[in-house]
Amino acid sequence: MGLSQAILTCLINAPHSGYDLSKVFSESVGYFWQASQQQIYRELSKLESAGLIVSEVIPREGRLDKKVYSITEQGKQHLIEWMHKPSEPDIIREDLLVKIFSGGIVPVNVLIEDVVRHRRIHLDKLLKYQDIEKEKCPYPRELNQEEKLRNLVLKAGIKYEQSWIEWCDEALAVLKSISPD
């Protein structure tokens, strides 16, 4: 997947300014696709040049004009065509795994500290996802189609974080068993 598809996805339901889009992005697809505000603005220009989105400048008295982006029919078709293509699993790029792989060159406590830190980060994300699930999906059987699909994505995030926490626990047990302390 590319950033362009993630941005088009955020524009399906409503037009947004670049600033608002950055907020929507971070509160939705941003949980599983990272992009800085600068990257989003750069991609908006490319999408507009390609005719996949259009912008409208809205004058505001006493403030800078607001540029609002909307997906075009061509943009929707682009997204539909992309959705018909098979998805490939993403490649794991995790520096912690590289550190563990070459961990024999540092004291084990260095690795333990990093794994503990990772575990805490994954636990924080898990708790956040579980809070979202409680708020947005208290009655899973009553969800409409769109809500069910988004809930599936949320469940993937929950399982991902649970898996990392389990791995961190396993790694800590192994690291502590070989620690000289």
Secondary structure, DSSP 8 states (H G I E B T S, - for coil): --HHHHHHHHHSSS-EEHHHHHHHHHTTGGGTS---HHHHHHHHHHHHHTTSEEEEEE--TTS--EEEEEE-HHHHHHHHHHHHS---------HHHHHHHTGGGS-HHHHHHHHHHHHHHHHHHHHHHHHHHHHH-SSGGG--HHHHHHHHHHHHHHHHHHHHHHHHHHHHHHHHHH---
